[in-house]
Every structure is written in structure tokens, then in C-alpha cells.
Amino acid sequence: MLLARLAALLLLLTGAASQAAGPSIQISPDAESGVYEPGKSATWTAQIKTAEGPASGKISWTIREGGLGEAAKGETELVEGKAQVKGTRATPGTLLLEVRFKPAGAAKEATGLGGAAFAPEKIAASAPPPDDFDAFWKAKIAELDGVAMNETLAAVDVGDAAVEYSKVTLDNIRGSKIQGQIAKPAGKTGLPALLQVQWAGVYPLQRDWVLGHARGGWLAMNISAHDLPIDSPDAFYKEKAAKELNDYPGQGSDDREKSYFLRMFLSCRRAVDYLTKRPDWNGKAIVVHGGSQGGYQAIVTAGLHPAVTAIAANVPAGCDHTGKQAKRAPGWPYWASRTWQGKEEAKLLAAGRYFDAMNFAPRVKCPALVGIGLVDTVCPAEGVFATVNQIQGPKKLIIMPQSGHGGEGPGHKAFYAVFGGFLEEQKKGAR
């Protein structure tokens, strides 16, 4: 009797958990690549499952060009839990399909996303750079160069005699600091350099982010996006995120001289300067990599520093701040949309153009590996394609048709399956 009761309770809990999870929605394009020619139709298959099996009923759907507005919408009946939706566009760009399904008696509806790209290599920039873009950044670099680097290295024993690890601090503009970590194979010189820049948020740096690359033969450096210690307790970063760094992307966003990203971008420039001055660098390879905000910084760094020999940017943020002018969704940090802070949209837009990855991209002459998620609503694909198309060096794009910005769908496995080989190519090419 007890076993029977336990089995019944387990079944009840399992059912409750399944209902709490809600239906699952998987959307697949008929072209495995997710890429189409303009004028051709993309056909998505939406498969919806509930705890009981294939769903029944209707789905409602909306198709958005460039992730913005409504190009088409409708309803479609599910057959054995599946439904198809078609969409097309006559011009280069992307489509974002949003599918909504609400099971009978449910309080909330579930949503799923599908993506498609049409002649993505022809997607144009939404606006040109400001006329004084280069002059502005030349002046900022001069301001940085006027500050002594004042490097400090604090060696730390990480329990591995094969690597040397140190915390590093450099001076930046206006009294700020660059804080990070660096590791290398013990006693080695003539090393290729690898700089990792960080995704958004306020958090500590993990030693493994440089130690693993150091064991692989790199002079590996990693810097925080913020002027903060890199290894304080979690409570420290939570407090900073709630107070001084609350919504840091919006700090100074309507003034190019006060933007939070000014110090951040110059930190990247100085980190490359520092690597080039180290006697253990091989004088050839400097690769910059990161994801999201880190991908943003990677593109910017290559645009600011000619010593960068390659970049790897996965789902890069900061692309297409002027996207709304081309009737497409701009990417994080949604620069010109931050009117909720009481700022004027015209001032936000004017300042944001000096910090748009799209405007740094034409100055990038080195090889670039870029990951793009076609259902990414944080860094929408159309603006990322437009940015990558401005890069002047060789480009390798990893298009992920069912991937968003985070771990949803298949995640970013396709990008990282290529990433390691890309790094090895850069290492070999620099010998």
C-alpha cells in the first residue's frame, strides 16, 4: 500500500511539473541553413507537444521583417501537433516568425520563434558612420596614450607548475583602471596572444578562462568590462549591479564624451597595447574573442587597433544602433530606445553612432569568425549581418537557424565547434 501511494504521489508530482513546464514549441525552417534567395518562400514547421502528447487546436503567428513590425499574421490549425507557416521577402534581410499557442484551460500561452535570412550577404548598413567618427576616436586614443600604462602584476600560485598566472591592472583614462588576468605556459616566450573580453553583466572573472588557453600555448589575457576587482565575493558584484552599475549601458548614453562604453572600449585598446609590449609575445598574432557584449568589444577592438590579427565574435551585441531607420530591430543595448530614462531620442541616436559596432566594422581588416542566431531577439540577426558585411577582412559566418541569444534551442554549439579550429589556424598562420 505504501509503495502504491508513493507511486501515485510521484505520478502526481511528475504531472504537475509537466503542466508547469507548459507545451514545448519547436520550429524548423525547410532549408537547413535558414538561408533563402529574395522572393523565395521559407516554410517553417511548428511542432507542439504537451504533457499528454502532440497538441491540438490552433496556433496564432506573426512574421516580422528584420524583427520589427508585422509583415503578416494569421492562425493555422494543428494536425497531429504540427502546423506550417510560409513567409517571404523580396529584398535582402531577415524574417522572424513568432508562434503562439495556448492550451485549453491554460492561464498562459507558450511562444516559439523561427528565423530565415534572405541574401544575408547583401544586407546593407542602416546608416553611414558620422563624418567625424575617425577624428573622434583618434582624439580618444590620444587621450589614452597620454595616460601612463602603469602596469601592476600580482602573481598567483594556481597549483599548476606548467602555467604562470597573474592578476593584472593597467591605468585607463580619467583615473579609471583596467583589471584582468593573464596566463602563459611557464617560462615560454614567442607566444601568440589571445584577449578575451566579457559579455554583459557584473560578475567575477574565472581563472579557467585564461588557464585553459595558456595550457594550449597562448599568452592569454582576460579583462573585465568594469573597473572592479576580478575575484571578490558574489555579494560584492550583486551590490555593484544594484547600485553604481545599475543599467550601466545607459550611463552617459546621450553624450559621446560620457558614455560608459568609452572607458570600456579604450580598455580593450590598452589591453592590446599591453600585449604588444610584452617580451613574451611573438610579435605576430593577437586574437580577440568574446560573446554578446564581448563580441561587440571584439569588433570594436579590431577597429581601434591595427595590431589585432583576428577576431571571434559570437552573437555580437552593439550592432545597428540606427536600425529603426531601416525598419529593423536594433540590438542590445537598444541605444536610441532608452527614452524611458528621460533622455531625448535624437541625442541618444547621435551619441550611439560613435559606439555602433557597425561603424567600427569597415575598419576591421583581419579575419573574423562570427556566430549569428536567426531567432536572436537580443542581438537581431539582420543588424548583425549588416555589421559583418562591413568588415573588410576574410569572414567566416556560423549561421544558427534555430538558436537565440542564450541556451535556448540548440544553443551555440555550431559556433564553438568551429571556434577551436579557428584559433589553431590563427596560431599556425602567425608562425
Secondary structure, DSSP 8 states (H G I E B T S, - for coil): -HHHHHHHHHHHHHHHHHHHH--EEEEEESSTT-EE-TTSEEEEEEEEEETTEE--SEEEEEEEETTEEEEEEEEEE-BTTEEEEEEE-SSSEEEEEEEEE--TT-SS-EEEEEEEEESGGG---SS---TTHHHHHHHHHHHHHTS----EEEEE--S-TTEEEEEEEEE-GGG-EEEEEEEEETT--SEEEEEE---SS-----THHHHHHHHTT-EEEEE-SSSS-SS--HHHHHHHHHTTTTTGGGTTTT-TTT-HHHHHHHHHHHHHHHHHH-TTEEEEEEEEEEETHHHHHHHHHHHH-TT--EEEEES-SS--TTGGGGTS---TT-GGGGGGGT--HHHHHHHHGGG-HHHHGGG--S-EEEEEETT-SSS-HHHHHHHHTT--S-EEEEEETT--SSSSTTTTHHHHHHHHHHHHHHHHHT-
